[in-house]
Amino acid sequence: MNIEKKKTSPALFVRQVRQELLKVTWPQRRDTFISSAIVIALIILFSLFFLLTDQIWSFSIKKIIQIGSGL
């Protein structure tokens, strides 16, 4: 299966890229700000959740080890 790729000149490539960029719908500044704020809020929320979960597991495992060692 021999598929030959057609070579594109650099000038044609740049023209095609510009044509495609004109088709792009760019988000408004407000949309970008809201999306960024949501992402930052979720990062903080999930990091607090995992911190709490890790602390609970750590405490539980330490208690189980203390009970098992007879201290």
Backbone torsions as a table, in degrees:
resi	resn	phi	psi	omega
1	MET	NA	100.9	-176.4
2	ASN	-108.0	105.5	179.7
3	ILE	-109.2	117.6	179.5
4	GLU	-94.3	135.0	179.5
5	LYS	-91.5	137.4	179.2
6	LYS	-77.5	129.8	-179.6
7	LYS	-76.6	137.4	178.6
8	THR	-113.1	133.8	179.1
9	SER	-72.6	153.4	179.7
10	PRO	-59.1	-37.0	-179.9
11	ALA	-65.8	-42.3	178.3
12	LEU	-65.1	-39.8	178.1
13	PHE	-60.2	-45.9	-180.0
14	VAL	-62.7	-41.2	178.4
15	ARG	-62.7	-41.7	179.8
16	GLN	-66.2	-38.5	177.9
17	VAL	-64.0	-43.9	178.5
18	ARG	-61.7	-41.5	178.7
19	GLN	-62.2	-41.8	179.7
20	GLU	-68.4	-37.6	178.8
21	LEU	-65.1	-29.0	176.8
22	LEU	-68.4	-22.3	179.9
23	LYS	-83.2	-13.7	-176.0
24	VAL	-73.6	135.8	173.9
25	THR	-98.4	108.8	-176.5
26	TRP	-85.2	142.1	179.7
27	PRO	-70.7	152.6	176.6
28	GLN	-74.5	162.5	-179.9
29	ARG	-59.3	-39.6	-179.3
30	ARG	-63.6	-43.3	179.2
31	ASP	-62.7	-41.9	179.2
32	THR	-64.1	-42.0	179.6
33	PHE	-63.7	-45.1	-179.1
34	ILE	-64.5	-44.4	179.0
35	SER	-62.0	-42.3	179.1
36	SER	-64.5	-41.3	179.1
37	ALA	-63.6	-40.2	178.5
38	ILE	-64.4	-43.4	-180.0
39	VAL	-62.8	-44.4	179.9
40	ILE	-64.4	-41.9	179.0
41	ALA	-63.3	-41.5	179.3
42	LEU	-68.2	-35.7	176.5
43	ILE	-61.7	-44.7	179.0
44	ILE	-64.5	-44.6	-179.5
45	LEU	-61.1	-48.2	-179.2
46	PHE	-68.0	-36.1	178.6
47	SER	-66.2	-38.3	176.2
48	LEU	-66.3	-40.2	177.5
49	PHE	-60.3	-48.2	-178.6
50	PHE	-69.3	-32.3	175.1
51	LEU	-62.9	-48.6	179.7
52	LEU	-62.3	-44.8	178.7
53	THR	-61.0	-43.6	179.6
54	ASP	-63.7	-40.6	179.5
55	GLN	-65.7	-40.5	179.1
56	ILE	-64.2	-47.1	178.7
57	TRP	-62.4	-42.4	-179.6
58	SER	-61.6	-46.3	178.3
59	PHE	-61.2	-45.1	-178.4
60	SER	-62.8	-45.5	-178.5
61	ILE	-66.0	-39.1	177.7
62	LYS	-62.7	-40.9	179.0
63	LYS	-65.3	-41.3	179.2
64	ILE	-63.9	-41.1	178.7
65	ILE	-65.8	-39.9	178.1
66	GLN	-63.5	-42.2	179.0
67	ILE	-65.0	-41.6	-178.5
68	GLY	-69.0	-31.3	-179.0
69	SER	-85.7	-10.8	176.5
70	GLY	79.9	22.9	179.7
71	LEU	-85.2	NA	NA
